[in-house]
């Protein structure tokens, strides 16, 4: 309902967590109190929200809270220091490295062609 990916929650919960473990956790009917506190802290949601969860009520709250009558919804949210930001940054760094390597290759090819033509 919050749109949080399992990988992102696993990242926030710590190294011993991964997407598969979150998936298995979601399938459980009962979650221990200390585990529930960890999850609520990571999601920044009160434990009571989980304990008293009613899906229909949650949907009503979300739909009544997040409407765009005055342009208040941010359609371009920023995720500062989130796993998404880290993935995007890593991807951008890889692209920059690849572009530098291609430029170096082109420069080397130009030098080789110049040497061959002499």
N, C-alpha and C positions, 0 to 999 in steps of 0.2 A: 504494500500500500504506500510505502514511503518512496518507492523507486530506488531502493538501495540494493546494489548487486551483492550477491553472496561473497564474491571475492573481496569487495570493499569492507564488508562487515568482518570477514575473517582477518583482513589486514589490521583493522582497528582492535580486534580482540587479542592479537599477538601471534608470535611465531608458531605456536603449537596448533594454530587454526588454519584451515584451508576451505576451499569451496565445498568439497565433498562433506566435510564435517558439519558445515553450516546446513547443507541440504538434509543431512540425517537429523540434525537438531530440529529443523522445521517440521519434520514428520512425527516428532514425539508428541505424545499427549500431555506428559508431565515433565516439567523442567525444574531442577533443583533450585532452591532459593538463591544460593550463592551464584549459580550460573545465570539466573535471571537478573541479578544485580549487575553482573558484568555486562550482560547484553544491554540492559537499560542504560548503563553508563556510556557504552559505546554509541548507542543510538540517541543518547540525550533525551530519553523518554522515561517518565517515572515508572517504577516497578508496578505501581497500581494500574497503569494503563494496560499492562499485560495481564495482570491478575483479574481485572474486571472487563476484559476485552469482549466487545460485542461487535461483530463485523458489520451488521446492518447500521448500527449507531455510528460506527467509525466512518462508514461510507457517507452517511448523511452529514456528519460534521465536516468531512473533507469537501463534499460537494457544496455545502452551504458556506464554507469559509473561503474557498478558492474559486471565486468567479471573477470574471474580468470585465466588470461593468465600468471601471474607471482606469483601465490599463495598469492594474496593480500587480499583475502576474509577471514575473521575470522569465521571459522565454529564453533568455541566455544566461542561465545561472553560472556562477563561478564556483569552483570547488577548490578552494585554496588548501594546498598541502594535502590533498586527498590522493588516494591511489590512482585516480583518473589523471590528475595533474602530473603525477610521477610517470605514468605510462606515456602520456602525451609528450612530456619533456624528453624522455628516453627516445621516443620515436623521432622527435625533431633532431636530437643529437645524432642519431643514426643516419638520418637523411643528410645532415650537414657533412658528416664524415664521408658518406658515399659520394656526395657532390665534390668534396675536396679530392677524393681518390680519382674520380673521373677526370677532373681538371689536371691532376698530376699525370694521369695516363695520356691525356691529349697533349700536354706539354712534352712528354717524353716521346710520343709518336712524332710530333713536329720536329724535335731535335734529331731523331733517327732519320726521318725523311730528308732533313737538311744534310746530314752526314752522308747519306747514300747518294744524294744528287751531286755532291762535290766531286 
